[in-house]
Amino acid sequence: MNRIVKNDTVKVISGNHKGKVGKVLKVFTASNRVIVEKVRLVKRHTKPRSQQEPGGIVEKEASIHVSNVMLVCPKCSKPTRTGVGELADGKKVRTCRSCNEMLTSE
C-alpha cells in the first residue's frame, strides 16, 4: 500500500523547498520520488517541434524524494504519518495517525 498517491496534498518537510504545500501530480514508485505542483521548479531549454510548439525556456516541476514530503490530512489539516486500517469487508485503507480518520484519494 502506497503512503502517498496522486492528488494527495503534501507538505515538504526538508530540503530547499521546506514548508511548501502542494498537490502530488505524479508518483514514481520504482525510484521513490514524487512530483509536487509548484515545488522544485527547473528551467528546461526546448527546441521548437512544430508551429504549435515553439521552443524556448520552459519552467516545469522536477521530482523530489518521497521521504522529503509528508501527507496533509484533509480533516485535521496537519502534516501526518499514515497508518493502515481495515474496513469491515477486509479492504485495507490509509488512516491519519493524528485523528484516525480514513484518508481517501480524490
C-alpha positions in Angstrom: 0.0 0.0 0.0 1.4 3.4 -1.0 1.6 6.0 1.6 1.4 8.9 -0.9 -0.7 8.7 -4.0 -1.6 11.0 -6.9 -3.8 14.1 -5.9 -2.8 13.9 -2.3 -1.9 17.3 -0.6 1.6 17.1 0.8 3.9 19.4 2.7 7.7 19.5 2.0 9.5 18.8 5.4 13.1 19.1 4.3 15.4 20.5 1.6 15.4 23.8 -0.2 11.7 23.9 -0.5 10.8 23.2 3.1 7.4 24.4 4.2 5.8 24.5 0.7 2.4 22.8 0.3 1.1 21.3 -3.0 -0.7 18.6 -4.8 1.0 15.4 -6.0 1.0 15.3 -9.8 2.8 12.1 -10.3 4.3 9.2 -8.2 7.3 7.2 -9.3 7.2 4.1 -7.1 10.3 2.4 -8.5 12.5 5.3 -7.6 10.5 6.5 -4.5 10.0 10.0 -5.9 7.1 12.3 -6.4 6.3 15.4 -8.5 4.5 18.2 -6.4 3.0 21.2 -8.2 4.9 24.5 -7.8 7.7 22.7 -5.9 11.3 22.4 -7.3 10.8 24.3 -10.5 13.6 23.8 -13.0 14.2 25.6 -16.3 14.1 23.3 -19.4 15.5 24.6 -22.7 13.4 23.1 -25.5 13.8 23.1 -29.3 10.8 24.1 -31.4 9.0 21.0 -32.6 6.3 22.5 -34.8 4.4 25.7 -35.4 2.2 24.9 -32.4 5.1 24.0 -30.0 7.6 26.9 -30.1 10.9 26.5 -28.4 12.3 28.4 -25.5 12.9 28.2 -21.8 10.1 26.3 -20.1 9.7 26.1 -16.3 8.4 22.7 -15.0 8.4 20.7 -11.8 11.1 18.2 -11.0 10.8 15.2 -8.7 11.7 15.1 -5.1 12.2 12.1 -2.8 9.1 10.8 -1.1 10.9 10.9 2.3 11.0 14.7 2.0 7.3 15.1 1.9 4.5 14.5 4.5 0.9 13.9 3.8 -1.5 16.7 5.0 -4.7 15.2 6.5 -7.8 16.8 4.9 -9.8 16.6 8.2 -7.3 17.9 10.8 -5.2 20.0 8.2 -1.9 18.9 9.8 1.0 17.0 8.2 0.7 13.5 9.5 2.1 10.0 9.1 -0.1 7.4 7.6 -1.3 4.1 9.1 -3.1 1.2 7.7 -6.7 0.4 8.8 -9.1 -2.2 7.8 -12.7 -1.9 6.7 -15.4 -4.4 7.6 -15.1 -6.2 4.3 -11.3 -6.7 4.8 -10.1 -4.0 2.5 -7.1 -2.0 3.7 -7.2 1.8 3.7 -4.9 4.6 4.7 -5.6 6.3 8.0 -4.3 9.5 9.7 -2.2 8.8 12.7 -3.3 12.1 14.4 -7.1 11.8 14.1 -7.6 8.2 13.0 -9.6 9.5 10.1 -9.7 7.4 6.9 -7.8 9.0 4.0 -9.2 8.8 0.6 -7.5 9.9 -2.7 -9.7 12.2 -4.9 
